[in-house]
Amino acid sequence: MALTKVPPLRAALMLTSIAILTAAFTTACSSDTGSDPTTENLTGRGPITYVEGKDTTETGVVKQLIDRWNAAHPDEPVTYKEQSNDASAQYDDLVEHMRSKSAEYDVVALDVPWTAEFAAKGWIQPLEDSFAIDTSTLLSPPVASATYNETLYAAPRNTNGGLLFYRKDLVPHPPRTWNEMLAQCPIAREHNIGCYAGQFAPYEGLTVNTAEVINAFGGTFVGSDGKTPTVNTPQARAGLGTLVDAYRRGDIPEQAITFKEPESGAAFTQGRLLFLRSWPSTYGDAASESSAVRDKFGVAPLPGETGIGASTLGGYNAAISAFSKNKATALDFLRFLISEDAQHIIASGALPSVRGSIYDDPALIAKMPYLPALKDSISNAVPRPVTPFYPAVSKAIQDNAYAALNGTKSVDDAIIGIQKGIETAGS
């Protein structure tokens, strides 16, 4: 049987058509069955890279942690990739690597508000099934900060909580509620000082301060899905209203809406405030030889509506990159980071631990007397709104809260503004 000869041009066109159809079929199949990086390299072992912002601790916490790990795991060493000290630069660096699906970073330290976004985008490994870690010895609020959509995505590495600094020479017993605290403002006026301040300039600090008072009065910002706004409630109005009323009465000094951490800390250590909401880092300045309140101040958990308030959490969560090639080693490193040994190194560097037992160590309490109050604060803390759209949500909170404080919006309009801002955050 003779074969039919195909003209060269027609043959070329046929081959081109076949190639196009094959490519299209392959693309369609790969898009339908696109690989999920979180299912890959689960047993991979070998050297890994840990990424975190600049280590500014006096004791060199990160180096100590990595040296301790490497001494015990010479075949699976960890290399520290130190980022800058700027949070925005850290975030941009991580996003660039994740978007490019780079395997260069194995374990990344995430500022707690970033965790939900990275989880929602599939950039970090869910810690479930064979990758589950034991969090039973950890304080529950830091664990909640590492959880998105009811799944744990990171190991809380260190945490932080707000404290109430107060003049114990003028107020023998710290207030437990907002009403108790504000009722003592006449004492401040008698001594010609401000009563209460926090961080009320329009930046992330105002988001934190606003969230704390709204959470303390039972208000929330988003639902468990991280997207549905829940702030338009009487509880949220009561919380923000307490803050705004205190400012309008002068219980919060007029200049406090310009305060960030340095300005508010200076106001207290110079003896110009009766009460201050701040982070534990303020303790060293207040206790220094140059402080006007040295030996005259105490620390307590933040006040709430009826008892201990709801501090906003700070700190880092450590997550495994979905694109890591050595995830089994990375998982072991996460488990090491939450161990008693590692957490003691972290706490000794003045970074608040995620393990409750660390706060009961007499040697550490002697060095950092605020630890018992901080444990109470963190135990009652609430994470910042857990949402993949955190930057937009934070801006909605701080913009509207600042408008309420400076009188350009009513409390009702500010709450409605926050609600609308959360509704449009993902658009």
C-alpha positions in Angstrom: 0.0 0.0 0.0 1.5 3.3 -1.1 1.8 6.1 1.5 0.2 9.5 0.7 2.9 12.1 0.4 2.1 15.3 2.4 3.4 18.5 0.8 6.2 20.2 3.0 4.2 23.4 3.7 1.1 21.4 4.8 3.2 19.1 6.9 4.8 22.1 8.7 1.4 23.5 9.4 0.1 20.2 10.7 3.1 19.9 13.1 2.6 23.5 14.3 -1.1 22.8 14.9 -0.3 19.7 16.8 2.3 21.5 18.9 -0.2 24.3 19.7 -2.9 21.8 20.7 -0.4 19.8 22.8 0.8 23.0 24.6 -2.8 24.1 25.2 -3.8 20.7 26.6 -0.7 20.6 28.8 -1.5 24.1 30.1 -5.1 23.3 30.7 -4.1 20.1 32.6 -1.5 21.9 34.7 -3.9 24.7 35.6 -6.6 22.2 36.5 -4.2 20.1 38.6 -1.8 22.9 39.6 0.6 21.6 42.3 0.1 22.8 45.8 3.5 23.7 47.3 2.2 23.0 50.8 2.1 19.3 49.8 5.6 19.1 48.5 9.0 18.5 50.2 7.4 17.4 53.4 10.3 14.9 54.2 13.1 17.1 53.0 16.1 17.4 55.3 19.2 19.4 55.2 20.5 23.0 55.8 17.9 25.7 56.2 17.8 29.5 56.2 16.0 31.4 59.0 14.9 35.0 58.1 14.2 37.7 60.7 14.6 41.4 61.2 17.8 42.8 62.7 18.6 41.4 66.1 18.8 44.4 68.4 18.8 42.4 71.7 21.8 43.0 74.0 22.4 39.3 74.4 22.2 38.4 70.6 19.1 36.2 71.0 19.0 34.9 67.4 22.7 34.0 67.3 22.3 32.1 70.6 19.3 30.2 69.3 21.0 29.2 66.1 24.3 28.3 67.8 22.4 26.1 70.2 20.5 24.4 67.3 23.6 24.0 65.1 25.7 22.4 67.9 23.0 19.7 68.2 22.3 19.4 64.4 25.6 19.6 62.5 24.1 17.9 59.4 21.1 20.2 59.3 22.6 23.7 60.1 20.6 26.9 60.2 21.9 30.0 58.6 20.5 33.4 59.8 19.5 35.8 57.1 19.3 39.1 59.0 16.9 41.7 57.4 16.9 45.4 58.1 15.5 46.9 61.3 12.6 48.5 59.3 9.4 46.5 59.5 8.2 47.7 56.0 11.5 46.6 54.4 11.2 43.2 56.2 7.7 42.8 54.9 8.6 43.8 51.3 11.6 41.4 51.3 9.4 38.5 52.4 6.6 39.2 49.9 9.1 39.4 47.0 10.5 36.0 47.9 7.1 34.4 48.3 5.7 35.8 45.1 8.6 34.5 43.2 8.2 31.1 44.9 11.8 31.2 46.0 13.2 28.3 48.0 15.9 30.5 49.5 14.0 31.2 52.7 12.9 28.1 54.8 11.7 29.6 58.0 10.5 33.2 58.2 9.8 35.4 61.2 6.5 37.2 60.7 5.2 40.2 62.6 2.0 38.9 64.1 -0.4 40.9 61.8 1.2 39.4 58.7 0.5 35.8 59.5 -3.1 35.7 58.3 -2.1 37.3 54.9 0.7 34.9 54.3 -1.6 32.0 55.2 -4.4 33.2 53.0 -2.1 33.5 50.0 -0.7 29.9 50.5 2.8 31.2 51.2 3.3 29.3 54.5 2.9 25.7 55.6 -0.2 24.8 57.6 0.9 23.1 60.9 -1.6 20.3 60.9 -1.6 16.5 60.5 2.0 15.3 60.3 3.2 19.0 60.7 1.2 19.6 63.9 3.1 21.1 66.8 2.3 20.8 70.5 1.1 24.2 71.8 -0.3 22.9 75.1 2.4 24.6 77.1 2.1 28.0 75.3 0.0 31.0 76.3 -3.2 30.8 74.3 -3.3 34.4 72.9 0.0 34.1 71.0 -1.2 30.8 69.6 -4.4 32.6 68.4 -2.2 35.2 66.7 -0.6 32.4 64.6 -4.0 30.9 63.7 -6.0 31.7 60.6 -9.4 30.2 59.6 -9.1 27.8 62.6 -5.7 26.4 61.4 -2.4 27.0 63.0 0.1 28.3 60.4 3.1 29.3 62.6 4.8 28.8 65.9 4.6 31.8 68.2 8.3 32.6 68.8 8.1 35.6 71.1 5.2 37.8 72.1 4.6 41.1 73.7 1.9 42.9 75.7 0.9 46.3 76.9 1.4 47.4 80.5 0.0 50.1 82.7 2.9 52.2 84.2 1.7 54.2 87.2 3.1 56.5 89.9 3.0 54.3 93.0 4.1 57.2 95.1 0.8 58.9 94.2 -1.5 55.9 93.6 -0.7 53.1 96.0 -2.8 50.5 94.2 -3.1 50.2 90.4 -6.6 50.5 88.9 -8.1 47.4 87.4 -10.8 49.2 85.4 -11.1 52.3 83.2 -13.6 53.9 85.6 -11.2 53.3 88.6 -8.3 54.8 86.6 -10.1 57.9 85.4 -11.6 58.5 88.9 -8.1 59.1 90.1 -7.4 61.9 87.5 -8.0 64.6 90.1 -4.8 63.4 91.8 -2.9 64.2 88.6 -4.4 67.7 88.5 -3.4 68.3 92.1 0.2 67.6 91.1 -0.1 69.6 87.9 0.6 66.6 85.7 -1.3 64.7 82.9 -3.5 61.8 84.0 -3.3 59.2 81.2 -1.6 58.7 77.9 -0.8 56.1 75.4 0.2 56.3 71.7 -2.4 58.4 70.0 -0.6 59.8 66.9 -2.2 58.5 63.6 0.0 55.4 63.1 0.0 51.7 64.0 0.3 52.7 67.7 -3.2 54.3 67.6 -4.6 51.1 66.0 -3.1 49.2 69.0 -4.5 51.6 71.6 -7.9 51.8 70.0 -8.1 48.0 69.6 -7.2 47.5 73.3 -10.0 49.7 74.6 -12.6 48.4 72.2 -11.6 44.8 73.0 -11.6 45.6 76.7 -15.3 46.6 76.4 -16.2 43.4 74.5 -16.0 44.8 70.9 -14.4 43.0 68.0 -13.3 44.0 64.5 -13.6 41.0 62.1 -15.2 37.6 62.2 -13.4 34.2 62.2 -13.1 34.3 58.4 -10.9 37.4 58.8 -13.1 39.4 56.4 -16.5 40.0 57.8 -16.6 43.3 59.8 -18.0 43.0 63.3 -17.1 46.4 64.8 -20.5 48.2 64.5 -21.7 47.3 68.0 -22.6 49.0 71.3 -19.5 47.4 72.9 -17.2 49.0 70.3 -18.9 52.4 70.7 -18.5 52.2 74.5 -14.8 51.4 74.2 -14.0 54.2 71.7 -16.3 56.5 73.5 -14.4 56.0 76.8 -11.2 57.1 75.1 -12.7 60.1 73.3 -14.5 61.3 76.4 -11.3 61.1 78.4 -9.5 63.2 75.8 -12.3 65.8 75.7 -12.3 66.2 79.5 -8.5 66.6 79.6 -7.9 63.4 81.4 -5.8 62.5 78.4 -3.5 65.6 77.8 -4.1 67.6 74.6 -0.6 66.9 73.2 -1.1 63.1 73.6 -2.5 62.9 70.0 1.0 63.5 68.9 2.5 60.8 71.0 4.3 57.7 69.6 6.3 55.4 71.9 9.3 57.8 72.4 7.2 60.8 73.3 4.8 59.0 75.6 7.7 57.2 77.3 9.5 60.5 77.8 6.4 62.1 79.3 6.2 59.4 82.0 9.9 59.1 82.8 10.1 62.9 83.1 7.3 62.8 85.7 4.6 64.4 83.6 2.1 61.6 83.7 0.2 59.7 86.4 -0.6 56.7 84.1 0.9 55.4 80.9 0.0 52.6 78.5 3.2 51.3 77.0 5.3 48.2 76.2 7.7 46.5 78.6 10.7 48.2 76.9 9.7 51.4 78.7 10.6 49.8 82.0 14.3 50.2 81.5 14.0 53.9 80.8 11.7 54.5 83.8 14.1 52.7 86.1 17.3 54.4 84.8 19.3 56.8 86.9 18.2 59.7 84.7 14.5 59.0 85.3 12.5 61.4 87.4 10.3 58.5 88.5 12.9 56.0 89.4 11.7 54.0 92.5 8.4 55.9 92.2 6.5 53.8 89.7 4.9 50.4 89.4 3.5 48.3 86.5 0.2 46.4 86.2 -1.9 44.8 83.5 -4.0 47.3 81.4 -7.4 48.2 82.8 -10.6 46.8 81.4 -14.3 47.4 81.7 -14.8 45.2 84.8 -11.3 43.8 85.4 -8.0 43.2 83.6 -8.1 44.6 80.1 -7.3 43.2 76.7 -3.8 44.0 75.6 -2.9 43.9 71.9 -0.2 41.4 71.1 3.1 42.1 69.6 6.0 39.8 68.8 7.0 37.4 66.0 5.5 34.1 64.7 7.9 31.7 62.9 6.5 30.0 59.8 7.7 27.5 57.3 7.8 28.8 53.7 5.6 26.7 51.4 8.4 26.7 48.9 11.1 25.3 51.3 12.9 22.2 50.1 13.7 20.9 53.6 10.5 21.2 55.5 11.1 18.3 57.9 14.2 20.1 59.2 12.2 23.4 59.3 9.5 21.7 61.3 12.0 20.5 63.9 13.5 24.0 64.1 10.0 25.4 64.8 9.6 22.8 67.6 13.0 23.9 69.0 12.0 27.5 69.0 9.0 26.9 71.4 11.0 24.6 73.6 11.8 25.4 77.2 15.5 25.8 76.4 14.9 28.2 73.5 12.3 30.2 75.2 14.6 30.8 78.2 17.2 32.2 75.8 14.5 34.4 74.3 13.2 35.6 77.7 16.8 36.3 78.9 17.1 38.7 76.0 14.1 40.7 77.3 11.8 39.3 74.6 8.6 38.1 76.2 8.2 34.3 76.1 5.3 32.4 74.7 5.6 29.8 77.5 3.7 30.6 80.7 6.2 28.8 82.9 9.0 31.2 81.9 7.3 34.1 83.7 7.5 32.3 87.0 11.3 31.9 87.0 12.7 33.8 90.1 16.0 34.7 88.4 14.2 36.3 85.5 11.8 38.1 87.8 14.7 39.6 89.7 16.1 40.9 86.4 12.7 42.0 85.0 10.3 42.7 87.9 7.4 43.4 85.4 7.1 39.8 84.3 4.2 38.8 86.6 2.2 41.7 85.4 3.1 41.0 81.8 2.0 37.4 82.2 -1.4 38.6 83.3 -1.5 41.1 80.4 -0.6 38.5 77.8 -2.9 35.9 79.2 -5.8 38.3 78.7 -4.5 39.7 75.4 -6.3 39.8 72.0 -4.4 39.5 68.7 -4.7 42.4 66.3 -7.5 41.8 63.8 -6.6 38.5 62.2 -7.3 39.3 58.6 -5.4 38.9 55.3 -6.1 42.6 54.6 -4.5 43.9 57.8 -2.8 47.0 56.5 -6.1 48.4 55.1 -8.0 47.4 58.3 -5.4 49.0 60.5 -5.6 52.3 58.5 -9.4 52.3 58.8 -9.1 52.0 62.6 -6.4 54.6 63.1 -7.9 57.1 60.6 -11.3 57.0 62.2 -10.1 56.8 65.8 -7.9 59.9 65.2 -10.9 61.8 63.7 -13.0 60.9 66.8 -10.2 62.1 69.1 -9.6 65.4 67.4 -13.4 66.0 67.1 -13.8 65.9 63.3 -16.0 62.8 63.7 -18.5 61.6 66.3 -17.9 58.2 67.9 -20.8 56.8 66.0 -19.5 58.1 62.7 -16.0 56.8 63.5 -17.3 53.3 64.2 -19.3 53.3 61.0 -16.2 54.5 59.2 -14.2 51.6 60.6 -16.9 49.1 59.6 -17.0 50.5 56.0 -13.2 50.5 55.9 -13.1 46.8 56.8 -15.8 46.0 54.3 -13.8 47.5 51.4 -10.3 46.3 52.7 -10.1 43.4 50.3 -11.2 45.3 47.2 
